[in-house]
Amino acid sequence: MKLILKQYLSQMRERHELDAFLPELLSDMGFNVISKPQVGTRQYGVDVAAIGKNTRGEDAVYLFSIKGGDLTRKEWDGDSNQALRGSLNEIIDVYIDRFIPSEHKDKPVIICLCFGGEIKEQVRLNVSSFIDKNTNNKISFEEWNGDKLAQLIQDNFLKEDFLPRDYQGLMRKSLALLDEPLTSYGYFKELITEILASNKAEITRIRQVYISLWILFVWCRDENNLESAFLSAELATLYCWNLIKNLDSYSEKQKRKIVDAINSLISLYRLVSDFYLRTKIIPYCHIQHGLSSAVQGRNHIDVNLKLFDILGRLSLETLWLSNEITNVNEENDEILLKNTQSQYIQAIKNLINNNPILLSPYREGQTIEVALALLALNQEDDLTYIHSWLEAMLDRIRSNFLANQTYPSTLSEYSKLIKHPAHEQGYKEKVTQSSVLYAFLATYAAVTDMQDIYDSIKILYRDYIGHCNLQAWYLSDDSEAAIWKNSAAHGATLAGLNLNTSMHEWQEEVLYQCKNSATFKELSAIKSGSPCLLLIACRHHKYPLPYDFFINLGTDVDKILNSTPFS
């Protein structure tokens, strides 16, 4: 498995990948990391700086200049200002004298050439000559290549072979079947289930999952098929959170390490999500029918299911950005994150505007994606667009009922959806016998004071689905134990809701449970300040979003999404 680690390291990119992983490895090796990569500031050749023991057992200053992949002639001394030789010169000429903290000035300096691959033979002599020329009593050099990093990962990060032999087959199967994403995802799910069920320390299990996910992501990226990595990243995050959710049961030292490990895993999930959305989705949202055409489905059902799925993914990343914005310390970082969030919100609008099929939810389960989108759009605090989307959606649903076309149904099996709607007597009543969609839309209209939308839902209900049992789903006391892994049935349903009432009365009835129960606030992710973990669980395992996210939109929801993550 060391060969897989080496190949994975060789494919890692410099920015946000290798430079994000190295500080964690150094910390676990006992180094004191004093500087990490920064965006927007000149670093004078140093990506990571740390204090650690040299081969003589002395404290030394380690300065890492990181490059992705192999070190070729171009990477060593090319025209780019990112060439490694130029970075090393800046370290020698500027960084050592000006930026090493005063308390470490008297320590020996070790400049580390760090890259995930290897030094190509064509440039080996150039590198050796540079090192010989610049080595002195104060400064020495080390080569941290892919082989060394892979060994350090096994010896220090995992303290064993990367994966026990029993698990290696599952990893290989997952990597071999990337062109069948659901099958690949299935094998990866088996893999992390086995890893997390072992009796090893929690920190080791999380790291094994973390490295496994990194490898899967790199392979998926190389194959230009990110679906397995995206789904696996969601699942890995949820499963690992379930493992360590009772943070108060650990000592402070254990807790610190576990929090660092889970934060690293969440960061990797975010990297996978952002890369997928930025490369596969956002560039095509502004094109009329761009993503609808790209699906290349066999029929309109395929297009509908995939477009709503994409809508949910875009919206969830937007909500993660809301959580992140609150917790940045630098004003420039906050501005950058807000600009990024604005781009995501615009992408959601473009997706809806250019793909009219998003006016037509075909199945009740798509309430999840609609709710995520409304929550994300609400971050902009502009109800005008939301109102127009809901108005158009209700018009389309009404038209579909009138024409007996694909109106929302309780069907979930694909084989039944492609035959929907049928024309036999009693069919419509059977597939619309219950609904969380209309109950949710009515509640959203009520909390945002959209009286006309609420009235439109009442008319739609009266004219076409008066037989329908309107329902609301809530978390229950057993949700904490089951929701992260979807391990058991949980939750509670309020059925038989009556739309023939005022908007205020409807709102009071539906939200009563939320206002008078501590279940939501006592969930581990909410208590720990990471509500988006709950949103991942809802999206991945297909649970309706708790109404707690929608109470008093613009006030309570901001407090929830903008809470401070565990630390």
Secondary structure as GFF3:
##gff-version 3
##sequence-region A 1 567
A	DSSP	alpha_helix	2	11	.	.	.	ID=ss1
A	DSSP	pi_helix	14	18	.	.	.	ID=ss2
A	DSSP	alpha_helix	19	28	.	.	.	ID=ss3
A	DSSP	beta_strand	32	35	.	.	.	ID=ss4
A	DSSP	beta_strand	48	53	.	.	.	ID=ss5
A	DSSP	beta_strand	59	67	.	.	.	ID=ss6
A	DSSP	alpha_helix	73	77	.	.	.	ID=ss7
A	DSSP	alpha_helix	84	90	.	.	.	ID=ss8
A	DSSP	pi_helix	91	95	.	.	.	ID=ss9
A	DSSP	alpha_helix	96	98	.	.	.	ID=ss10
A	DSSP	three_ten_helix	102	104	.	.	.	ID=ss11
A	DSSP	beta_strand	109	115	.	.	.	ID=ss12
A	DSSP	alpha_helix	121	134	.	.	.	ID=ss13
A	DSSP	beta_strand	139	144	.	.	.	ID=ss14
A	DSSP	alpha_helix	146	152	.	.	.	ID=ss15
A	DSSP	pi_helix	153	157	.	.	.	ID=ss16
A	DSSP	alpha_helix	165	176	.	.	.	ID=ss17
A	DSSP	alpha_helix	181	196	.	.	.	ID=ss18
A	DSSP	alpha_helix	202	223	.	.	.	ID=ss19
A	DSSP	alpha_helix	227	244	.	.	.	ID=ss20
A	DSSP	three_ten_helix	247	249	.	.	.	ID=ss21
A	DSSP	alpha_helix	252	276	.	.	.	ID=ss22
A	DSSP	pi_helix	277	281	.	.	.	ID=ss23
A	DSSP	alpha_helix	282	285	.	.	.	ID=ss24
A	DSSP	alpha_helix	290	294	.	.	.	ID=ss25
A	DSSP	alpha_helix	300	325	.	.	.	ID=ss26
A	DSSP	alpha_helix	331	354	.	.	.	ID=ss27
A	DSSP	three_ten_helix	356	359	.	.	.	ID=ss28
A	DSSP	three_ten_helix	364	366	.	.	.	ID=ss29
A	DSSP	alpha_helix	367	377	.	.	.	ID=ss30
A	DSSP	three_ten_helix	378	380	.	.	.	ID=ss31
A	DSSP	alpha_helix	383	403	.	.	.	ID=ss32
A	DSSP	alpha_helix	414	417	.	.	.	ID=ss33
A	DSSP	alpha_helix	427	431	.	.	.	ID=ss34
A	DSSP	beta_strand	434	435	.	.	.	ID=ss35
A	DSSP	alpha_helix	437	447	.	.	.	ID=ss36
A	DSSP	alpha_helix	451	464	.	.	.	ID=ss37
A	DSSP	beta_strand	469	470	.	.	.	ID=ss38
A	DSSP	beta_strand	472	474	.	.	.	ID=ss39
A	DSSP	alpha_helix	479	482	.	.	.	ID=ss40
A	DSSP	beta_strand	492	494	.	.	.	ID=ss41
A	DSSP	alpha_helix	503	515	.	.	.	ID=ss42
A	DSSP	alpha_helix	519	522	.	.	.	ID=ss43
A	DSSP	alpha_helix	524	527	.	.	.	ID=ss44
A	DSSP	alpha_helix	532	541	.	.	.	ID=ss45
A	DSSP	three_ten_helix	547	550	.	.	.	ID=ss46
A	DSSP	alpha_helix	556	561	.	.	.	ID=ss47
###
